């Protein structure tokens, strides 16, 4: 039994192929899940967004194309959902689940450090990423359905489609030749400020997303 464990460990960590070294001309299909939480930004003169909504689950998907070994481009799709804290709920919604919903789409560039690592059988690929996109956010009365009214214009809904930027870092581990597991962390700055609809004190908002997932790569070039 001990011999089997030793053999398995050697195979897992000392494989003969340096998978992370060059994934040029591969397209990757990835999915990941983790959490989202507000980091900075105010909703009123008294409250920050982190006082108003809490951390919750965050699913996302990614399609990326590795142009050369160190550089990739990616399209990201995610859904942020953060329930309003009990002490901040409107009185008429105490028995419901009002929340900030934030589906988004972004285009990112990725720089891979795996090809620069000297280990002969390297399977690790640290990376950094940055990009921009559109965040279609809204405050809902009951989970993801009816919208709350805007603070300064009750005839309008408390929602907007806002530009945002994001940047972050992570690391992939190639468990198989075409299959990688990864962990990542991203900061998102969303330009939510609109004083006419949301008030003078409602500002641009920063969020942190984090999690782990898998990516499957397909080769798109000619053999």
BALOBA-1460 file (C-alpha; in Angstrom, 3 decimals):
// residues 223
<rec num="1" residu="x" x="0.000" y="0.000" z="0.000"/>
<rec num="2" residu="x" x="2.824" y="2.379" z="0.865"/>
<rec num="3" residu="x" x="4.462" y="1.638" z="-2.489"/>
<rec num="4" residu="x" x="1.221" y="2.526" z="-4.318"/>
<rec num="5" residu="x" x="0.974" y="5.810" z="-2.455"/>
<rec num="6" residu="x" x="4.579" y="6.660" z="-3.338"/>
<rec num="7" residu="x" x="4.023" y="5.783" z="-7.008"/>
<rec num="8" residu="x" x="0.833" y="7.868" z="-7.154"/>
<rec num="9" residu="x" x="2.599" y="10.858" z="-5.588"/>
<rec num="10" residu="x" x="5.447" y="10.644" z="-8.090"/>
<rec num="11" residu="x" x="3.016" y="10.473" z="-11.020"/>
<rec num="12" residu="x" x="0.946" y="13.387" z="-9.736"/>
<rec num="13" residu="x" x="3.786" y="15.767" z="-9.040"/>
<rec num="14" residu="x" x="6.584" y="14.659" z="-11.328"/>
<rec num="15" residu="x" x="4.846" y="13.909" z="-14.604"/>
<rec num="16" residu="x" x="6.927" y="13.738" z="-17.757"/>
<rec num="17" residu="x" x="5.176" y="16.624" z="-19.566"/>
<rec num="18" residu="x" x="5.530" y="20.295" z="-18.679"/>
<rec num="19" residu="x" x="1.872" y="21.039" z="-19.382"/>
<rec num="20" residu="x" x="1.933" y="24.628" z="-18.134"/>
<rec num="21" residu="x" x="4.927" y="25.599" z="-20.268"/>
<rec num="22" residu="x" x="3.167" y="26.163" z="-23.594"/>
<rec num="23" residu="x" x="-0.576" y="26.127" z="-24.234"/>
<rec num="24" residu="x" x="-0.315" y="28.263" z="-27.388"/>
<rec num="25" residu="x" x="-3.273" y="28.034" z="-29.797"/>
<rec num="26" residu="x" x="-5.455" y="26.338" z="-27.181"/>
<rec num="27" residu="x" x="-8.952" y="27.473" z="-26.268"/>
<rec num="28" residu="x" x="-9.972" y="26.937" z="-22.663"/>
<rec num="29" residu="x" x="-13.466" y="26.442" z="-21.255"/>
<rec num="30" residu="x" x="-13.579" y="27.133" z="-17.539"/>
<rec num="31" residu="x" x="-16.023" y="27.386" z="-14.679"/>
<rec num="32" residu="x" x="-15.501" y="28.435" z="-11.092"/>
<rec num="33" residu="x" x="-17.353" y="29.261" z="-7.909"/>
<rec num="34" residu="x" x="-16.535" y="31.078" z="-4.721"/>
<rec num="35" residu="x" x="-17.638" y="34.265" z="-3.005"/>
<rec num="36" residu="x" x="-18.233" y="37.947" z="-3.639"/>
<rec num="37" residu="x" x="-18.065" y="40.748" z="-1.098"/>
<rec num="38" residu="x" x="-18.098" y="44.565" z="-1.126"/>
<rec num="39" residu="x" x="-14.758" y="46.194" z="-0.323"/>
<rec num="40" residu="x" x="-15.134" y="49.950" z="-0.736"/>
<rec num="41" residu="x" x="-17.716" y="52.544" z="-1.734"/>
<rec num="42" residu="x" x="-20.529" y="54.355" z="0.055"/>
<rec num="43" residu="x" x="-24.307" y="54.037" z="-0.313"/>
<rec num="44" residu="x" x="-25.138" y="56.976" z="1.954"/>
<rec num="45" residu="x" x="-23.459" y="59.543" z="4.178"/>
<rec num="46" residu="x" x="-23.540" y="56.993" z="7.005"/>
<rec num="47" residu="x" x="-23.165" y="53.580" z="5.356"/>
<rec num="48" residu="x" x="-20.597" y="51.916" z="3.160"/>
<rec num="49" residu="x" x="-21.729" y="49.173" z="0.794"/>
<rec num="50" residu="x" x="-20.074" y="46.652" z="3.160"/>
<rec num="51" residu="x" x="-22.411" y="47.877" z="5.927"/>
<rec num="52" residu="x" x="-25.406" y="47.390" z="3.649"/>
<rec num="53" residu="x" x="-24.920" y="44.013" z="1.926"/>
<rec num="54" residu="x" x="-23.077" y="40.849" z="2.903"/>
<rec num="55" residu="x" x="-20.806" y="38.276" z="1.288"/>
<rec num="56" residu="x" x="-22.450" y="35.503" z="-0.717"/>
<rec num="57" residu="x" x="-21.820" y="32.824" z="-3.345"/>
<rec num="58" residu="x" x="-20.441" y="33.764" z="-6.761"/>
<rec num="59" residu="x" x="-20.536" y="31.511" z="-9.881"/>
<rec num="60" residu="x" x="-18.638" y="32.412" z="-13.066"/>
<rec num="61" residu="x" x="-17.577" y="31.026" z="-16.441"/>
<rec num="62" residu="x" x="-14.675" y="31.836" z="-18.722"/>
<rec num="63" residu="x" x="-13.704" y="31.187" z="-22.332"/>
<rec num="64" residu="x" x="-10.093" y="32.013" z="-23.148"/>
<rec num="65" residu="x" x="-7.690" y="31.722" z="-26.024"/>
<rec num="66" residu="x" x="-3.955" y="31.320" z="-25.454"/>
<rec num="67" residu="x" x="-2.320" y="33.396" z="-28.197"/>
<rec num="68" residu="x" x="1.265" y="32.568" z="-27.271"/>
<rec num="69" residu="x" x="2.614" y="30.677" z="-24.274"/>
<rec num="70" residu="x" x="2.622" y="33.728" z="-21.978"/>
<rec num="71" residu="x" x="-0.386" y="35.691" z="-23.267"/>
<rec num="72" residu="x" x="-4.111" y="34.886" z="-23.410"/>
<rec num="73" residu="x" x="-7.378" y="36.760" z="-23.873"/>
<rec num="74" residu="x" x="-10.598" y="35.786" z="-22.103"/>
<rec num="75" residu="x" x="-14.317" y="36.497" z="-21.969"/>
<rec num="76" residu="x" x="-15.732" y="36.243" z="-18.448"/>
<rec num="77" residu="x" x="-19.333" y="35.890" z="-17.316"/>
<rec num="78" residu="x" x="-20.319" y="36.082" z="-13.658"/>
<rec num="79" residu="x" x="-23.258" y="36.623" z="-11.323"/>
<rec num="80" residu="x" x="-22.823" y="38.472" z="-8.070"/>
<rec num="81" residu="x" x="-25.569" y="38.154" z="-5.463"/>
<rec num="82" residu="x" x="-25.332" y="39.923" z="-2.097"/>
<rec num="83" residu="x" x="-28.345" y="39.967" z="0.273"/>
<rec num="84" residu="x" x="-29.117" y="43.154" z="2.170"/>
<rec num="85" residu="x" x="-28.301" y="42.775" z="5.855"/>
<rec num="86" residu="x" x="-31.264" y="42.348" z="8.218"/>
<rec num="87" residu="x" x="-30.736" y="45.659" z="10.026"/>
<rec num="88" residu="x" x="-30.681" y="47.530" z="6.690"/>
<rec num="89" residu="x" x="-33.812" y="46.012" z="5.163"/>
<rec num="90" residu="x" x="-36.749" y="48.384" z="4.511"/>
<rec num="91" residu="x" x="-39.513" y="47.883" z="7.053"/>
<rec num="92" residu="x" x="-41.938" y="46.483" z="4.479"/>
<rec num="93" residu="x" x="-39.370" y="43.884" z="3.359"/>
<rec num="94" residu="x" x="-38.312" y="42.442" z="6.717"/>
<rec num="95" residu="x" x="-39.806" y="39.041" z="5.849"/>
<rec num="96" residu="x" x="-38.280" y="38.946" z="2.346"/>
<rec num="97" residu="x" x="-34.775" y="38.692" z="0.881"/>
<rec num="98" residu="x" x="-33.869" y="41.990" z="-0.814"/>
<rec num="99" residu="x" x="-30.441" y="41.865" z="-2.445"/>
<rec num="100" residu="x" x="-27.910" y="43.472" z="-4.740"/>
<rec num="101" residu="x" x="-27.724" y="41.427" z="-7.955"/>
<rec num="102" residu="x" x="-24.767" y="41.988" z="-10.267"/>
<rec num="103" residu="x" x="-24.494" y="39.912" z="-13.450"/>
<rec num="104" residu="x" x="-21.534" y="41.027" z="-15.547"/>
<rec num="105" residu="x" x="-19.506" y="40.404" z="-18.687"/>
<rec num="106" residu="x" x="-15.861" y="41.385" z="-19.162"/>
<rec num="107" residu="x" x="-12.984" y="40.997" z="-21.602"/>
<rec num="108" residu="x" x="-9.613" y="40.347" z="-19.981"/>
<rec num="109" residu="x" x="-6.000" y="39.977" z="-20.874"/>
<rec num="110" residu="x" x="-3.969" y="37.292" z="-19.063"/>
<rec num="111" residu="x" x="-0.220" y="37.040" z="-18.578"/>
<rec num="112" residu="x" x="1.081" y="33.554" z="-17.721"/>
<rec num="113" residu="x" x="4.228" y="33.011" z="-15.651"/>
<rec num="114" residu="x" x="4.286" y="29.216" z="-16.045"/>
<rec num="115" residu="x" x="6.505" y="29.257" z="-19.166"/>
<rec num="116" residu="x" x="9.102" y="31.266" z="-17.226"/>
<rec num="117" residu="x" x="9.439" y="28.731" z="-14.416"/>
<rec num="118" residu="x" x="12.664" y="26.698" z="-14.519"/>
<rec num="119" residu="x" x="11.434" y="23.378" z="-13.104"/>
<rec num="120" residu="x" x="11.816" y="20.631" z="-15.719"/>
<rec num="121" residu="x" x="8.407" y="19.069" z="-15.036"/>
<rec num="122" residu="x" x="6.536" y="22.206" z="-14.082"/>
<rec num="123" residu="x" x="2.735" y="21.962" z="-13.934"/>
<rec num="124" residu="x" x="2.081" y="25.250" z="-12.148"/>
<rec num="125" residu="x" x="1.052" y="28.393" z="-14.001"/>
<rec num="126" residu="x" x="0.757" y="31.554" z="-11.880"/>
<rec num="127" residu="x" x="-1.013" y="34.329" z="-13.784"/>
<rec num="128" residu="x" x="-2.220" y="37.900" z="-13.566"/>
<rec num="129" residu="x" x="-5.255" y="39.331" z="-15.343"/>
<rec num="130" residu="x" x="-6.887" y="42.698" z="-16.028"/>
<rec num="131" residu="x" x="-9.843" y="43.827" z="-18.090"/>
<rec num="132" residu="x" x="-13.023" y="45.844" z="-18.420"/>
<rec num="133" residu="x" x="-16.682" y="45.096" z="-18.920"/>
<rec num="134" residu="x" x="-20.329" y="45.851" z="-18.261"/>
<rec num="135" residu="x" x="-22.041" y="45.249" z="-14.912"/>
<rec num="136" residu="x" x="-25.871" y="45.022" z="-15.133"/>
<rec num="137" residu="x" x="-26.628" y="45.522" z="-11.442"/>
<rec num="138" residu="x" x="-29.899" y="46.061" z="-9.603"/>
<rec num="139" residu="x" x="-31.401" y="45.959" z="-6.122"/>
<rec num="140" residu="x" x="-34.274" y="43.479" z="-5.896"/>
<rec num="141" residu="x" x="-37.113" y="43.236" z="-3.394"/>
<rec num="142" residu="x" x="-37.243" y="39.461" z="-3.175"/>
<rec num="143" residu="x" x="-34.126" y="37.654" z="-4.311"/>
<rec num="144" residu="x" x="-33.859" y="38.196" z="-8.101"/>
<rec num="145" residu="x" x="-37.299" y="39.449" z="-9.187"/>
<rec num="146" residu="x" x="-39.031" y="42.767" z="-8.436"/>
<rec num="147" residu="x" x="-36.739" y="45.802" z="-8.373"/>
<rec num="148" residu="x" x="-36.486" y="48.326" z="-5.553"/>
<rec num="149" residu="x" x="-37.228" y="51.985" z="-6.439"/>
<rec num="150" residu="x" x="-34.291" y="54.355" z="-6.907"/>
<rec num="151" residu="x" x="-33.583" y="56.483" z="-3.801"/>
<rec num="152" residu="x" x="-33.949" y="59.861" z="-5.537"/>
<rec num="153" residu="x" x="-36.493" y="58.943" z="-8.201"/>
<rec num="154" residu="x" x="-39.110" y="56.495" z="-6.985"/>
<rec num="155" residu="x" x="-40.605" y="56.284" z="-10.474"/>
<rec num="156" residu="x" x="-37.345" y="54.636" z="-11.625"/>
<rec num="157" residu="x" x="-35.907" y="51.281" z="-10.596"/>
<rec num="158" residu="x" x="-32.772" y="50.978" z="-8.461"/>
<rec num="159" residu="x" x="-30.634" y="49.615" z="-11.280"/>
<rec num="160" residu="x" x="-28.123" y="50.527" z="-13.974"/>
<rec num="161" residu="x" x="-25.717" y="49.098" z="-16.512"/>
<rec num="162" residu="x" x="-22.315" y="50.409" z="-15.445"/>
<rec num="163" residu="x" x="-18.846" y="50.160" z="-16.865"/>
<rec num="164" residu="x" x="-16.279" y="48.510" z="-14.638"/>
<rec num="165" residu="x" x="-12.683" y="47.394" z="-14.533"/>
<rec num="166" residu="x" x="-11.176" y="44.375" z="-12.825"/>
<rec num="167" residu="x" x="-7.742" y="42.992" z="-12.083"/>
<rec num="168" residu="x" x="-6.438" y="40.026" z="-10.154"/>
<rec num="169" residu="x" x="-4.202" y="37.003" z="-9.950"/>
<rec num="170" residu="x" x="-4.336" y="33.252" z="-9.564"/>
<rec num="171" residu="x" x="-2.575" y="29.973" z="-10.176"/>
<rec num="172" residu="x" x="-3.376" y="26.930" z="-12.338"/>
<rec num="173" residu="x" x="-2.254" y="23.373" z="-11.665"/>
<rec num="174" residu="x" x="-2.363" y="21.018" z="-14.652"/>
<rec num="175" residu="x" x="-3.704" y="17.804" z="-13.151"/>
<rec num="176" residu="x" x="-3.913" y="16.308" z="-16.660"/>
<rec num="177" residu="x" x="-2.535" y="17.344" z="-20.032"/>
<rec num="178" residu="x" x="-5.634" y="19.335" z="-20.994"/>
<rec num="179" residu="x" x="-7.274" y="19.798" z="-17.593"/>
<rec num="180" residu="x" x="-6.244" y="22.435" z="-15.069"/>
<rec num="181" residu="x" x="-7.594" y="23.302" z="-11.642"/>
<rec num="182" residu="x" x="-7.136" y="26.858" z="-10.455"/>
<rec num="183" residu="x" x="-7.735" y="29.385" z="-7.734"/>
<rec num="184" residu="x" x="-8.119" y="33.093" z="-8.362"/>
<rec num="185" residu="x" x="-8.916" y="36.436" z="-6.778"/>
<rec num="186" residu="x" x="-10.195" y="39.569" z="-8.573"/>
<rec num="187" residu="x" x="-10.962" y="43.140" z="-7.580"/>
<rec num="188" residu="x" x="-13.799" y="44.870" z="-9.461"/>
<rec num="189" residu="x" x="-14.345" y="48.632" z="-9.540"/>
<rec num="190" residu="x" x="-17.864" y="49.363" z="-10.847"/>
<rec num="191" residu="x" x="-18.793" y="52.925" z="-11.854"/>
<rec num="192" residu="x" x="-22.202" y="53.011" z="-10.146"/>
<rec num="193" residu="x" x="-22.315" y="56.683" z="-9.216"/>
<rec num="194" residu="x" x="-25.374" y="58.591" z="-10.493"/>
<rec num="195" residu="x" x="-26.295" y="61.442" z="-8.158"/>
<rec num="196" residu="x" x="-29.596" y="62.213" z="-9.926"/>
<rec num="197" residu="x" x="-31.008" y="58.703" z="-9.393"/>
<rec num="198" residu="x" x="-29.098" y="57.392" z="-6.384"/>
<rec num="199" residu="x" x="-28.104" y="60.495" z="-4.413"/>
<rec num="200" residu="x" x="-24.973" y="62.539" z="-3.782"/>
<rec num="201" residu="x" x="-23.439" y="59.999" z="-1.414"/>
<rec num="202" residu="x" x="-23.946" y="56.856" z="-3.487"/>
<rec num="203" residu="x" x="-20.557" y="56.329" z="-5.107"/>
<rec num="204" residu="x" x="-18.609" y="53.977" z="-7.310"/>
<rec num="205" residu="x" x="-18.254" y="50.573" z="-5.676"/>
<rec num="206" residu="x" x="-15.438" y="48.061" z="-5.265"/>
<rec num="207" residu="x" x="-15.986" y="44.295" z="-4.914"/>
<rec num="208" residu="x" x="-13.753" y="41.295" z="-4.320"/>
<rec num="209" residu="x" x="-14.425" y="37.922" z="-5.957"/>
<rec num="210" residu="x" x="-12.531" y="34.760" z="-5.089"/>
<rec num="211" residu="x" x="-12.867" y="31.055" z="-5.737"/>
<rec num="212" residu="x" x="-11.639" y="27.894" z="-7.419"/>
<rec num="213" residu="x" x="-12.537" y="25.995" z="-10.564"/>
<rec num="214" residu="x" x="-11.441" y="23.948" z="-13.557"/>
<rec num="215" residu="x" x="-10.464" y="24.689" z="-17.171"/>
<rec num="216" residu="x" x="-10.439" y="22.224" z="-20.068"/>
<rec num="217" residu="x" x="-8.201" y="23.099" z="-23.035"/>
<rec num="218" residu="x" x="-8.700" y="22.187" z="-26.691"/>
<rec num="219" residu="x" x="-5.976" y="22.594" z="-29.306"/>
<rec num="220" residu="x" x="-7.093" y="24.782" z="-32.243"/>
<rec num="221" residu="x" x="-3.968" y="24.817" z="-34.428"/>
<rec num="222" residu="x" x="-2.677" y="22.424" z="-37.024"/>
<rec num="223" residu="x" x="-0.651" y="19.425" z="-35.935"/>
